[in-house]
Amino acid sequence: MLILNYLSHYFIAKIRLGKLLELLEAVNSSIPNPFQYYTLPLDEWVNNAVNFLVDNFRPLFQAISLPIKNTLEIIKFGFLVISPLIFLIIIAFLVWQLAGRKIAIYSIIALSIIGFCGAWEEAMVSLALVLTAVIFCMLVGIPLGILSAISDRFNKILRPLLDAMQTLPSFVYLVPVVMLFGIGEVSGIIATFVFAVPPLIRLTNLGIRQVSPEAVEAALAFGSTPQQVLLEVQIPLALPTILAGTNQAILLALSMSVVTSMIGVEGLGQMVLQGLGRLNVGLATVGGLGIVLIAVMLDRITQSISQGNILSWQDRGLIGWWRSGSFSKQKGTALGISILVVLVVGVTGWQLMSQTTINSKNQPLPGNGIIVRSTSGLETSGIFITEVVNIGLEKLGYQVKGPKQLNVPAMHIAVSNDDVDFTGVHWQVGHKEFFDKNGGEDKLERIGTLISDCQAGYQIDRQTAEKYNITDLSQLKDPKIA
């Protein structure tokens, strides 16, 4: 009886709910929808604005990107030209001096794991990208934070912009950045800057505002000028908070490595993207592990610096150990290590010179001394085709840089903006829209045909194909099959 009562109430409630829904639908249909009569063409406005900037101010954006590119090239060259063993020794001594012995040991272990996993070069590229982005974040973010702390009016103007920069998804501003600055590392650094600089500005502002008013009043009472109060009282007392903002900027910059790899930025993020594209869990794991290890290392270093140290920099780390007079044996060991480092550098340089001499004796080829930059798609077929072309170019003497893996629209933008030289993945009919949009025959040129009479189609399961005897795409128009 209880069950029957329950069911009767259930069905009654369901019938009443159905009538209520019908009533609501009738009411909604009678009320006009204002959004059906007009749609704001915001997408067209944005596209027109970006195209106007690209067509008229391209040299300006290239000039803006020049210092970023030069800074990155210097840092990346320094990281890659140094032998991994020497780099580990330098990092160990530097971190020992700045953050202590334990963090130095962790840094050696973390970088060694990355090296033994075969991701040393990618890790150095990612480290150079992060360091470059953080340098520009500090050059811009700290002065803006100080200005926000001084001027309430400027702080009110800047706050909505920072809110937008922190809440806007990173994928949204990747597109205009690519259109304005092209494909590659510079665009990745600018996108990383936009994502990472807001916490540094906010924490710099907060740190200066939280300085004790008594300390400021005492400085003013002793005759200090406002500039002296700022430089000698407020900023030194706010330094831990500013360094905490720098720490956040570093971690956010490193977290952007996977996102920026979608626009051709190399490094550990590119490994993760390739692993995702090929469903290669191992490759993605190596890239992700490298990002985590570097993130923890940089986080511990910056935290240790922000917390301060009881000993002065002259009394700690390698310098303090060297200055102490009771470690003559260790000093002898250090001298031996220095000699070993010099020998390693000499041997490495000799090998490079020998290789250069051998290469200079080879028979000259058409591509000697010419660097070629290529781009491939994210699919395996595009990667394979581009690799075949690159092998042929290398046999002709060209120096082929690693191909950038981009999606189809980004590939055409990169070739049009001279960020790369060619792509082997272009379908004359399927990619016609991207070809025309990026300059067409005026800026791009189709050279040769890799695969002729090639068709594209849909992939369906065998069971459905055999059941309905599907042999042509036109059969999918049948509603029974579709």
C-alpha positions, 0 to 999 in steps of 0.5 A: 500500500505504501508503494502504491501511494508513493507511485500515485503521488509520483505520477501526479507530480510528474503530470503537474510538472509537465503542465507547468513546463508547457505553460512556461514554454507558452509564456516564453514563446509569447515574449520576444527575445531582444537578442534575436533582432541584433547581434553585436559584431564584436568579433568583426571589430576585433578582427578589423582592429588587429588587421589594422594594427598588423598592416600599419604598425608591424614595424613598431611591434617588431621594434618592441620584440627586438630587445626581448629577442636579443635578451633571450638569445643571449641567455639561451646561448649562454645556457646551451653553449656551456657543458652540462657538467660545468653548468651543474657546477656553476648552479651548485655554487651559485645556489649554495651562495644564495639559498644554502647547501640543501637547496644546492644539493636538490638543484644538482639532483633535479637537473641531473634527473632532467639530463639523464631523461634526455631533456637537458637542452629542452630544460635549458631553453625553458629556463632561458624563456622563464628567466627572460620573461621574469626579467621583463616582469621585474623591469615593468612590474616593480616600477608600476607597483611602486607607482601604484603605492604612491598614487591612489589615482594610478592604482584605481586606473591600473586595478581593472587592467590587472583584474582583466589580465588575471581573469582572461584565459591565456588562450584568448590573448594568444591569438592577437599576440601571434598576429602582432608579434608572429610565431615563436619565442617572442610571442611566448614571452609576451604572453607569459609576461601578461600572465605573470606580471599582475601578482608582482605589481600587486604584491609590490604595491601591497608591500610598500603600503604595509610598511609601518607608518611609524618608520615613515614618520621617523624617517621624515622626522630626521629630515629625509626627503620623500624620495629617500623615504621610498628608496631607503625605508619603504622599499627595503622593508617591503623587499620580502613581499616584493620577492614573494611577488617575484616568486609568483611571477616565476612559477606562473611563467613556468606554468605557461610553458605548455600553453605557449608551446602551442604557438611554436615555443620550444622547451619542455612544454613542447615535449608535453604538447608532442606527447599529447598529440601523439598519445605518447605518455612517456614523452609527456611525462618527461616534459612534465617532470622537468617542469615540476623539478625546475619549478620546485628548484626556483621556488625554493631558491626565491623563498630562501632569498626572500626569507633572508639569512642571518649570515651576510653574503660574505660569510655564507656559501662558497665565498664564506667557505673560501674566506675561512682560514681553517680549510686549506685541504678543501682549498686545495680540492677547490683548486683541483676542481677548478683545474678540472673545469678548465681542462673540460672547457679546453677539451670541449673547445678543442672538439668544437674546433676540430669539428669545424675544421672537418666541416670546412674541408667537406665539399661545398654544397648548395646549402652551406651556411644557410639556415632553414626554418620549417614548421609541421602540423600536429598530426603524425602525417605532417610531422613525417612529411616535414621530416622527409623534406628536412632530411633532403635539405640537410643532405644538400648542406642546409642547416635545418632548425628543429621544426615547430609543431603548429596548427594549420592557421598558425602555420600559415601565419608563421610562413606569412610573417617570415617566422619560418621558411616553409611548411610541407603540410598544405592542402590546396583546397582545404587550406585555401582560406588560410592561404588567402587570409595570410597574403595569398599569392602576394606573400606565399608561394606553393612550390611543387606537389608532394602527394597528388590526387589525394582525397580526404574523407570521414572515418567510420567504424567497419560495422556501420559501413558493412551494415549499410554498405557505405562506399561514398560520402554522399550516402551519409545524406540518408537520414537513416544512416546519419 
